[in-house]
Structures are given as C-alpha cells and as structure tokens.
C-alpha cells in the first residue's frame, strides 16, 4: 500500500464524514490506518509557521507509512470557522487532530468536549482536557540569540520588529530580543509595528519599509511570510527569519532564523496513539529539547557576533543563562524581575508588558 496524502478543502470535509475506526486510548487495528488531521492558520507555502508544521506532518507520513493517513486544512480563520473545520475533521473519522494557532484554542476545546473518542492537540494554548493536549516551543529563547546578533551589528541603534498580535507569546519574544540586544548595546531601541495578522505579505512588507524609513537597520518579525526578509535584502540591512530558514529570500540580509522543528514531537505523539499510550500532556520545549533551533549564522556576520551567539545558545541549553535573568525593568523603569532571580513560566505565560528599551505603547 502507498501512503495516502490528502489535502482537504474546507468544503470537502463535510462530504468526507465516515464512521470512527479507533476507540480513544486504544491502539489502531493493523488494517486501519490512523487518520491524523492538521489545521493551519496560513498557507503551507508561507515559508514560515504553517510550512514548518506541514513539514512535521510529512515526517509523520515518512515514519509510519501506511499505518497513517494524514490530511490538512490550510488558511483557516481563527474563531467560528476554525470550530467548523475541526468538528468536520472529527466527524470524518480523524482520531488525532492537531490545531496549530493560538486562536484555535477555544474552538478546539469545544469540539473536544463533543468528541470524547478523538484526541486533540493544540499548539501554543493553555486549555486542556482528558482528550486535549497542548504543546508550544520556547521561541523566546531563539529571540535571545537574535538579539545578541542585532546588538553587535546594528549601527543606527534602532531595530524594527514586525509583530502579529499582542498575546504573551509575541510580547515575551519582543522582551527577550530587546534584553539580549541591550546587553550588547545598552542604548539600542526597538520599534514595533503591529500588523494584526499572522500572515499578510503586503502588510508585513509595508511595516518593514516604514521601520527602515525610521532608521531601523535590523528587522525582526513574529509574522509568517518572507516579505520582511525580502525588504531587508532590498534595503541592504540585516534581518532574522521566522519559523524556518529564510536564507533564500535574503542571502545577504539573513543573519539566522528561529526555526521551529515540530517533526519529532508529531512523530512521538502519533506513535503514542498507535500503541495506545497517548495521554493529555503539556509540552513547552526550547533549544535544549531541539524544538527550537537556530538556522546557520550568516558567514558575513562579525566573528565576535557569531561567537557571542553560539555562547548564548550553549548557555541557554545548559541552564547557565535564562532570557529573563534579572534585573529586568519595564518601560517605566520598574523592576519586574529582581537581580539574581529569573522569570517563572507563570510570569512568561501571562507577559503583558514591554521591557525597557521598547518604544511605543503595547496595544490593549
């Protein structure tokens, strides 16, 4: 038998409804491939977030062959549309469903409550149930490495940051980056433009251009298209890729990228469903676990910058350094993390304030 690979359109999902073939918590029968569904907020061709999740799906197919049948739905809006798509996957015989954007959290929980015999996994959320697990990566650790590079290479002392939505995941990334960059250059400032989208190449490009016009000579992004990298290449400045290696979009501009490697996690969790050992868990992996990786550092970077970045990677992996080691002050100068202390996961998961050095007001 060959591997079955299906790309569902949202309209086709309803027509694909079929009886369930796997009881919750038990191994699949050898003759019945496990149907695994993935829901993406962007297109798999975004070369960033959704692309990397889809690489994980392909790794599942490569690992398990005809024991699994995977499908995906791309470009799903967060909210009611997501609930409909996830429900249709559950109703069409999928026994493990991964939903891969923060805004899918409540829709996934609602569907999980209706389909107790289906296992669900939600990326970057915090709501769990007996049949709903959560997983995320410590992207902020990669932002620390990016900030180290930026602190060395920025000549204007201004860095532009294209951000998606003001949720803790994004805010702590801005904070980790700024703290690391100012560790090298205490006068460096970070200017943020919020585009209120995970994937909108036009808005991302416009934001990048506006930031460069304001003096930024390094660009960061927590959005998914390569548009900011392309602007950086055109303008002759530096940038950091998002979610996957974006070197091809800016061979000279690309310093590194904060790469999300979901494949080992997806392979492990699918394997647990197949052998009947799956349970609802909460996973938050970083550089040490390999869920976060840094793309190769560009050889055109100063040797000192690369050496400091490599040391930062080693120190975070070993636990010798934490991106939010105190003292950490907010924009008003108030100490939020005292000297000798480091941020707890609880603080990071609810982070809703800018660190010192970030310009502008955080949207409410």
N, C-alpha and C positions, 0 to 999 in steps of 0.2 A: 504493500500500500504506500502511496505517496502522502506527503504531508499536505493537509488541507489548509489553505490560507484564504481567509475571506475578509473582504473589506466591505462592511455593511454601510449603506447609506441609511439615513435615519428613516426614510420611508420603507425601506426593505425589511427593517427589523420586525415590524408587526406581522408581516407575511411569513416570517421565519419561525413563528411560535411553534414549539414542539414540546412533548412531554419531557419531564425531568428524567435523567438517567443515572443520577448519583445521589445517594442519601447523604445528608450532612454528617461529616465526621467519619465516613467510611470510605475505604478505597474503591476506586473505579474498577468495574469488571474489565478484564483484559480486552474484551471485544468492543468496549465502548470508549471511544476517545473522550477525554475530559474536555469540555467546551469552556474556553477561557476568553473572557471579553475585556477589552480595554476601551476607556473613554478618554478622549483627548480634547483639551480646550482649543488647541490650534491645529494647523495642518501638519502632517508628518514631514512635510518639506520645509518646515520653518528653520531647519538647521540649528535648532536650539532645544527648548524644553520638550516639546512633543516628539521631535525627532529622536531624542535620547530615550524616551520611554518606549518608542516603537522599536528601537534597537534592542531593548530588553525583551520585547515580545518576540522578536526574531530569534533571540538567544534561547528562549523557551522552546520554540519550534526545533531549533538545531539540537537541543539537548534531549528532547523527548520524542521526536519523530512522530509516528502515527499514534502514539499514546495520547496526543493532544490535538485539539482543533482550535485555533485561535481566530479571533476576529476583532476588529476595532471600528470605532466611530470617531471621526475627527471633526474639528471645528464645531464643537458643541458649546452652546452658550451656557453660562452659569445661571442656575435658577430653575424655573419650571421646565424648561427644555431639557435640562440635564436629568431631572427626575423621570421624565417620559422615556428618555433614551435608556437609562439604567434599568427601569422597570421592564422595558421591552426585551432587553438582553436577558434579564432574569426569567421572563416568561417564555423565552425561546430556547430554554434548555442549558443556558450557561450556568455552570456551577461554581465558578470563581470569576469575580469581576473586579478589575482594578479601575478606580476612578482617580484621575491624575491632576486635579486642580483644586485649590483651596475652596473655591466657590461651589464645588460639588459636594461639600461636606453634608449639609442638611438634606439635600436630595438623596444622597446615598443612604443616610440613616433612615429616612422614611421608607425607602424601598427595602432595606434590610429588615425592617420591622414587619413588612408584608411577606417576605420570602425567607422564612427561618431555615429552609433547607439549602439555601445558597450562601456561599462565603463571599464576603466583600472585603476589599482593601482600599483605603482612601489615603491618598498622598497629601501630606502637609497639614492635615486636620488634627483634631483632638477629641472628637466624639467617637466612642467605641461601644460595641455591644458584643454579645457572645458570638455572633457571626459577622462582626465588623471589626477589622484590624486597622491600625494606622501606621504610616511609615513616612519618614522625611529624611532629608540629608541636612547636615550642618553646613549649609552653603556659606555661612558667615565665616567659617574657618578659611575658605578659599578667598574671601574678600580681604582677610588679613594679609594674605600673600600678595594679592593685587595691590593693596595699599602700600606695602613695603616697596614694591617696584615703582609705584607712582611717586612716592616720596623722594625717590632717587632721581627720576627722570624729568619731573615737571620743572620747567624753567620759569613759568609765569606764576607758579604757586596757586593756580586755580585748576580744579578738576571738575568736570561736568559729569553728572550722574543722571541717567535716564531711568526713571522708576515707573513701575506699573501701578500698583495700588498701595495705599498706606496701611498695610497689615504688618504685624510684628515681624514676619519673615523678611520683608523688604526693609523695614526700619532698622532691624539689627544688622542687616548686611551693610547698610549705609554707615552705621555706627562702627562696625568692625573695620571697614575700609578706612574711615576717617582717623580712627585711633592709630592704626598702623602707619598711615601716611604721615601723620603729625609727629609720630615718634622719630621719623627721619627729618622732617621739616616742620617744626612747631608752628610756623606761620601759614602753612598751607590751608586753603579753604575749599570746601566742597559745595557746589551749587547744584541743586536738584530740580529737575523738571518732571512733574507727574503727568503721564500720558493717559492714565485710567484705562489701560488695555494691556493684556499680556502680549498680544501680537497685532501690531498695526505698523507695517513698514513706513507708511507715509508720515504718521505722527512721530515715530521714532527718529526718522531722518530729520524732520523739522526741528525736533527738540535738540538733536545733536548739533545741527547747524547753528541754532540760537546760542547754545552753550559755547561753541567755538568762537562765535562772534563776541561773546562776553569775556573772552580771554582764556578759556579752558584749552590746555594743550594735552590733556589726557581725558579720555572718555570711559566711563563705566556704564553698565546697563544691567537692569533687572527686568528686561523685556526679551522677547524671544527671536526677533528677526536679526539678520546680519546688517541691517541698514545703518546703525551707528558705526559699525566697523568700516563699512564702505565709505561713510563720510570722513572718518578719521584718515583713511588711506588717501582720499582725495585732497584733504586739507594738510597732509603732511605731519600729522600728530600721532600720538600713541593711544591705544585702546585695549580693553580686555574683553574677551569673548564671553558669551553666556551659555552655559549648559553643555556646549560641545566646542570642540576646537574649530575656530573660525578663521584660521590662518589664510585659507584660500580667498577670503573676502578682503583681506588686508595684509598681504605678505610683509610689508614694512611696518605697518601700524600695530599689528597683533603682538602684544607683549606675552600674553598667556591667555588661558581661559579657565574658568571654574567649571570643570567637567563633572556632570552627574552620571555615574555608572550604576544604572539600575539592574543590569543583567544578572549579577549574582543573586540579588535579593529575589527577583522574579523566578529564577530557576529554583532557588531554595523553597520558596513558598508553594509553587506549583508541585514540586516534588512531595511536599508535606501533604497536599491534598491527595495526591495519587497514592501515598502509602497510609493515609488515614490519620496522620499525626498533627494536622493543622489545628491551631488554636488562635484565638484572638490575642494579638500582641501589639505592643507599641515600639516601634524601632526608630531611632534617630542616630544615623551613622554619619561619620565625618571622614577626615583624612586618614585616621588610624585604621578604620574599617575598610577603606577603599571605596566607600560610597561617594566620596568627593575626591577628585583628583585634579591636579593642575596639568594643563596642556604644556608641552615643552616651552621653556623660556626662549624667546627670540634671541638668536645669536648677535643681533645688533644692539642689545642692551649692554650697559656698562657692566664690567665684570663684578664690581662691588655690589651692584644691584642684584645680580643673579646670586651671588654668594649669600647675601642677606636673606633673599627669598628662600633659598634652599635651607638655610639655617632655621628660618621661621617654620618651614614645613616640618623639619625634624623635631623642633621643639614642641610644636603642637601635637604631633604624633606621640611623642614621649610623655606628654603632660607637663613638661617643664614650663610651657607657656600657654596661656589662655587668651583668646582675642579680647576678653574683657577683664583683664587683670587691673586692679585698682592702683592708683586712684583714677576714677572716671567721673568727669563732670558733664553736666548737661549744658545746654546753651546759656543758661543764666549763671553758670559758674557753680551751681550747687553740686556738691559731691553726691553722686548716686551709688558709687561703689568705692568703699574706703581703701586706702593704701593697705596692701597686704592681704586684701580679700579679692575674690573673683566672682563674677556673676553666677548666680544659680540658674539652673534650667528654668525654674519658675519665673525668674525675672526676665530671662530672654524670651520665653514664650509669650509674655504679655508686654513686650517692649513697645512703648508708645511715645517715646521722646527722642529728640535729636541730641547727640553728643556735642560737646564743644567743638567748634570748627565748621559745623554745617550751617550754611546760610539759609535764611528764609524760615517760614513757619510751616510746621507739619500740618497737613490738612486734617480737619476734624472727622 
